[in-house]
Amino acid sequence: MKTTFLNKKTNWAIIATFVSALMIFISCSSDSEDQLPAPPNNECEGSTASLANDIIPIIQQNCAVAGCHVSGTGRANLSVKENIISFASQIRTNTQAGVMPPSTSGKSLSDSEKKLINCWVANGAKDN
């Protein structure tokens, strides 16, 4: 009787080991190239975002307004072109994250305005 019990226990152990090994083998199979996600497209390729024509008007309407990013507020003075250029990375980070302009300001950037800022910075934040 003891032998039968051990055989049943051994059989279950063998089956459990086999099933575990099979699951590991199946989960480690490699993905084919067809299943891999497509690489992200470069939304800034060919973009001609201009500081003078695109970025400064966006900043003047939404950021460099009374009580926000102007002289005397203790915040970055974005009414000065050179400051816009020097704070370009922070401007992009904050606008892409939706932190700026703050929701309490009653202002918001459109997706196309965010894209212009992103592409202008991605292309070197040039004084153009």
N, C-alpha and C positions, 0 to 999 in steps of 0.2 A: 504494500500500500504506500509506503514511503517512497518507493521508487517511482510510482505513477505520479505522485504529487511533484516530485523534483522534475520529472520529464515535462509535465505541463508547464511548470514554472520556467524551465529552460526553453521550451518552445515559444512561450510568450516573449521571453527576453530576446530570442533570435528574431522573431517577427518585428518586435519594437525596434531593434537595431537596424534591421533591413529597411523598414519604413523611414526611419530617421535618416539613414544614409541616402535613400532615394530622394527624400525631400531636399536634402542639402545639394545633391547633384542637380536636381531640377532647378533650384533657385540660383545656382551658380552659372547657368547657361548664359552665354554672351548675347548681347543685343545685336541685331543686324543693323546696318546703316539705315534701313527703311524705317526703323522704329525710333531712331534718334530725332530729337526736336531740331527743327530748322534753325540755323544760326540767326541771331537777331539782325534785323536790317538796320542800316545806319541812317537814321532819320535826318542827319545833318549833311549827308553827302550832297554836294551841289548847292548847299545853302549859302545865300549871300546876305545874311543878317548884317545890318550896318548899325554902328553905334549912333551916328547922327540921324539916320532915317527911321530906325526901328526901336533901338534900345532907349535912347534919351526920351522920346515921346512916351514910352511905356512907364519909365521911371518918373517923369514929370507928372503924369496923370494919376499914378497909383502910390508913389513912395515919397517923392520930394514935395510933400504938401504940408500945410500948416500943422504943427504938432507932431509931425512924424520925422522923416529923414531930411531935415533942413538945419541950417546953422542955429546954434543956441539950444538945441533940444537934448544934447548929450548923446545923441545917436549919430551914426555915420551920416555925414552931410552929403546926400546924393543929388544935391542941386549943382554940384561941381563935377564937371566931366571927368577930371583926373581921379576923383574919388570913386566914381562908377567903375572906372577901369581897375583901380587898385582893389576894390571890394567885389570884383566880378565873380569870383568863386563862391563867396558867401551869398551873393545875390542869387546865383543859380541854385545853390543848395536850398536856400530858404524858400524860393519861389516854387521849385520843383516839389518840395515837401509840403507845400500849402501853408507854411508858417507865415509867409509874407505875401501880400499884405494880410495883417491879422483880420480875423472875421469881425472883430469889433469896429474895424475902420469903415465897414460898409462898402469896401472896394474888393474886387477880385480880378484875377487874371484869367483870360480865356486860355484854352489849350494852345491856340496858335501863338499867343503872346509868350507863354511858357516855353514853347518850342523855339521861338526866336531867341529868347534869352539863353536857353540851353545851347543852341547851335552857335550863337555868337561867342560864348565862352569856350565851347568845344573847339572852335576854329581859332582860338588864340586871343579872344577879347581885344581885337584890334581897334585902334583909334581911326575908324573909317567912316 
